[in-house]
Amino acid sequence: MKILTTPWKNDFLDLVAGSEQSIKITSPFVKANICRELVSVKKQTVEVELLTSFKLPSIYSGSLDLSALELIISNNGRIKNFPKLHSKIYLFDEKQAVITSGNLTNGGLLRNYEYGILTDEPNTIKEICSDFKNLWNGENTGSVRQTDIDSVKDILNQLPKIETIKFPTFSINADSPEQNFEVLEISNDAVRNTLSGWKLEVFNCLDKINNQNFTLNDIYSYEKHLEKIYPTNRNIKDKIRQQLQYLRDLGLVEFLGAGNYRKLWK
């Protein structure tokens, strides 16, 4: 075991360059500059799996760069979204792992005071691999595809044309700094202009729910309304759940588990 404190960027890039098969990362904040260095030193055949927190507020605030995700996807990588993610784990060839406080950013690797460990202890590695796999394949985890990134770009391109975005109200009771960016105050037209069909109708129904947190039963209460719009559809509830997954993949809805959800706009 080795203690890693900032700066540990050189250690990170050495581990990336030495990987032969896979690199697995969990990090809610991801920046393009460090991802450019990652893809420049990794072997072309090495697959990158990045688990992040793909939320529109984080993207707008600059904590999560869309261009960083595009770099990963275009360089033999896959990305998934677990909105409640806070862990930072770096797993190399399923043989070495870094557990740290540092995000995949230059701040997390160079500037901030971060603290972590590098380990190759077999039982620890086995457990980390299992935990990563469970998160990666979990029911509350969604895929982030290039089409999702393009859709979010469309939403962001609408924002300056509509209104000045309000900064979040910072709470001293937040469990983490990330929670202060959980809800983005935007004109709903910024989202509506990029949606159509079922996606738009379900978004409109969600927007009518007063609370930020809602349940499946809350959105199911609009079943009759949706039946009037789509009279030939006999699977309204299935379609609602499908659209919730789509809105999650756009960073607009967070799955809290057990049929509970959170809107990430207001």
C-alpha positions in Angstrom: 0.0 0.0 0.0 1.1 3.5 -0.8 -0.3 6.8 0.6 -1.1 9.3 -2.2 -1.5 13.0 -1.6 -1.6 15.8 -4.1 0.1 16.2 -6.4 -0.4 12.6 -7.6 -1.0 13.3 -11.3 2.2 11.6 -12.3 1.3 8.5 -10.4 -2.1 8.5 -12.1 -0.7 8.9 -15.6 2.0 6.2 -14.9 -0.8 3.8 -13.8 -2.8 4.7 -17.0 0.2 4.1 -19.2 1.0 0.8 -17.6 -2.5 -0.6 -18.0 -2.8 -3.4 -20.5 -6.6 -4.2 -20.5 -8.9 -1.9 -18.6 -9.2 1.3 -16.6 -12.3 1.7 -14.4 -13.1 5.0 -12.7 -15.7 6.5 -10.5 -15.7 10.3 -10.3 -18.7 12.7 -10.2 -16.6 15.6 -11.5 -14.6 15.1 -14.7 -12.6 17.7 -16.7 -11.5 17.7 -20.3 -7.8 18.7 -19.7 -7.0 15.6 -17.6 -9.0 13.4 -19.9 -6.9 14.6 -22.9 -3.8 13.5 -21.0 -5.4 10.2 -20.0 -6.3 9.2 -23.6 -2.9 10.4 -24.9 -0.9 8.0 -22.6 -3.2 5.0 -22.4 -2.7 2.1 -24.9 -5.3 2.3 -27.7 -6.7 -1.2 -26.9 -7.3 -0.4 -23.2 -11.0 0.1 -22.5 -12.0 2.9 -20.1 -15.2 2.5 -18.1 -16.2 5.8 -16.4 -19.0 6.0 -13.8 -19.9 9.6 -13.2 -22.9 11.7 -12.0 -24.4 13.1 -15.2 -26.6 15.9 -13.9 -27.5 19.0 -15.9 -26.7 21.3 -12.9 -23.2 19.9 -12.7 -22.7 20.2 -16.4 -23.9 23.8 -16.5 -21.7 24.7 -13.4 -18.6 23.4 -15.2 -17.9 20.6 -12.8 -18.5 18.0 -15.5 -17.2 18.7 -19.0 -19.2 17.2 -21.9 -16.0 17.3 -24.0 -14.3 15.1 -21.4 -17.0 12.5 -21.8 -16.8 12.7 -25.6 -13.0 12.1 -25.4 -13.6 9.0 -23.3 -16.3 7.6 -25.7 -14.3 8.3 -28.8 -11.2 6.5 -27.3 -12.5 3.0 -26.6 -14.5 4.1 -23.6 -17.9 3.7 -22.1 -19.7 6.0 -19.6 -22.5 5.4 -17.2 -24.5 7.7 -14.9 -25.1 7.1 -11.2 -26.5 10.4 -10.0 -25.8 9.8 -6.3 -22.2 9.1 -6.9 -19.6 10.6 -4.6 -16.8 8.1 -4.5 -13.5 8.4 -6.4 -12.0 5.1 -7.3 -9.4 4.3 -10.0 -9.0 0.7 -10.9 -6.2 -0.5 -13.3 -6.4 -3.9 -15.0 -8.3 -5.0 -11.9 -4.9 -5.4 -10.2 -4.2 -2.0 -8.7 -6.6 0.6 -7.3 -6.5 4.1 -6.0 -9.1 5.1 -3.4 -9.0 8.9 -2.9 -10.9 12.1 -2.3 -9.7 13.4 -5.6 -12.0 13.8 -8.7 -10.8 13.3 -12.2 -9.8 16.9 -12.5 -6.6 18.8 -12.3 -7.9 20.2 -9.0 -8.2 16.6 -7.7 -4.9 15.5 -9.1 -2.7 18.6 -8.6 -4.1 21.7 -6.8 -6.5 20.6 -4.0 -5.3 18.8 -0.9 -6.5 15.3 -1.6 -5.7 12.1 0.3 -5.8 8.5 -0.8 -4.2 5.1 -1.1 -2.8 2.9 -3.9 -3.2 -0.8 -3.2 -2.7 -4.1 -5.0 -3.8 -6.3 -2.1 -5.8 -9.1 -3.8 -8.8 -9.3 -1.4 -9.2 -5.5 -1.4 -9.0 -5.4 -5.2 -11.5 -8.3 -5.5 -14.0 -6.4 -3.3 -13.5 -3.1 -5.2 -14.0 -4.9 -8.6 -17.2 -6.4 -7.2 -18.5 -3.1 -5.9 -17.7 -1.4 -9.2 -19.5 -4.1 -11.2 -22.6 -3.9 -8.9 -22.8 -0.1 -9.4 -22.1 -0.3 -13.1 -24.9 -2.8 -13.7 -27.3 -1.4 -11.0 -30.9 -0.6 -11.8 -30.4 3.0 -10.9 -27.4 3.4 -13.3 -28.0 4.5 -16.8 -25.8 4.7 -19.9 -24.4 8.0 -21.2 -24.3 7.9 -25.0 -23.1 10.5 -27.6 -26.8 11.1 -28.4 -27.5 12.0 -24.8 -24.5 14.4 -24.8 -25.8 16.0 -28.0 -29.3 16.4 -26.4 -27.8 18.1 -23.4 -25.8 20.4 -25.7 -29.1 21.4 -27.3 -30.6 22.3 -23.9 -27.5 24.3 -22.9 -27.5 26.2 -26.2 -31.1 27.4 -25.3 -30.2 28.8 -22.0 -28.5 32.2 -22.8 -31.3 33.0 -25.3 -34.0 32.7 -22.6 -32.8 34.0 -19.3 -29.9 34.5 -16.9 -29.4 31.3 -14.9 -29.7 31.7 -11.2 -27.0 30.5 -8.9 -28.1 27.8 -6.5 -29.0 28.7 -2.9 -26.1 27.3 -0.9 -27.0 25.3 2.2 -24.7 24.6 5.2 -26.8 21.5 5.7 -25.8 19.9 2.4 -24.1 16.5 2.8 -21.5 17.6 0.2 -20.6 20.6 -2.0 -22.1 18.8 -5.0 -25.5 19.0 -3.4 -25.5 22.7 -3.7 -25.6 22.2 -7.5 -28.4 19.6 -7.6 -31.2 21.8 -8.9 -30.8 24.3 -11.8 -33.2 27.2 -12.0 -33.9 27.6 -15.7 -36.8 28.5 -17.9 -38.6 25.3 -18.7 -38.8 26.4 -22.4 -35.0 25.7 -22.5 -35.9 22.0 -22.1 -39.2 21.9 -23.9 -37.6 23.3 -27.1 -35.4 20.2 -27.3 -38.1 17.6 -26.5 -41.0 16.1 -28.5 -43.6 13.4 -28.3 -43.7 11.3 -25.2 -40.6 12.8 -23.7 -42.2 16.3 -23.9 -45.5 15.2 -22.5 -44.0 13.4 -19.5 -41.7 16.4 -18.9 -44.7 18.6 -18.8 -46.5 16.3 -16.3 -43.4 16.3 -14.1 -43.2 20.1 -14.2 -46.7 20.2 -12.8 -45.7 18.3 -9.7 -45.0 20.9 -7.0 -42.3 19.1 -5.1 -38.8 18.5 -6.3 -39.0 14.9 -5.1 -41.7 12.7 -6.5 -42.9 9.1 -6.6 -44.0 6.9 -9.4 -47.6 7.2 -8.1 -47.3 11.0 -8.4 -46.5 10.8 -12.1 -49.0 7.9 -12.6 -51.7 10.3 -11.5 -51.3 11.9 -15.0 -52.2 8.5 -16.7 -55.7 9.7 -17.8 -54.2 12.9 -19.2 -51.7 11.0 -21.3 -54.4 8.5 -22.4 -56.2 11.4 -24.0 -53.1 12.4 -25.9 -52.2 8.8 -26.9 -55.6 7.0 -27.0 -54.3 3.9 -28.8 -51.6 3.2 -26.3 -52.4 0.5 -23.8 -49.2 0.7 -21.8 -49.1 4.2 -20.4 -47.3 3.3 -17.2 -44.6 1.5 -19.1 -44.1 4.5 -21.4 -43.9 6.8 -18.4 -41.1 4.7 -16.9 -39.3 4.7 -20.2 -39.4 8.5 -20.4 -38.1 8.8 -16.9 -35.1 6.7 -17.9 -34.6 9.0 -20.9 -34.8 12.1 -18.7 -32.4 10.6 -16.3 -30.0 10.0 -19.1 -30.2 13.7 -19.9 -29.3 14.6 -16.4 -32.8 16.0 -15.7 -34.1 13.4 -13.3 -32.3 11.5 -10.4 -33.4 8.0 -9.4 -33.5 7.8 -5.6 -34.6 4.2 -5.4 -37.7 2.4 -4.3 -39.9 4.3 -6.8 -38.6 7.7 -5.6 -37.2 10.4 -8.0 -35.9 14.0 -7.9 -36.3 16.7 -10.5 -33.0 18.5 -11.2 -34.6 21.7 -12.5 -37.1 24.2 -11.2 
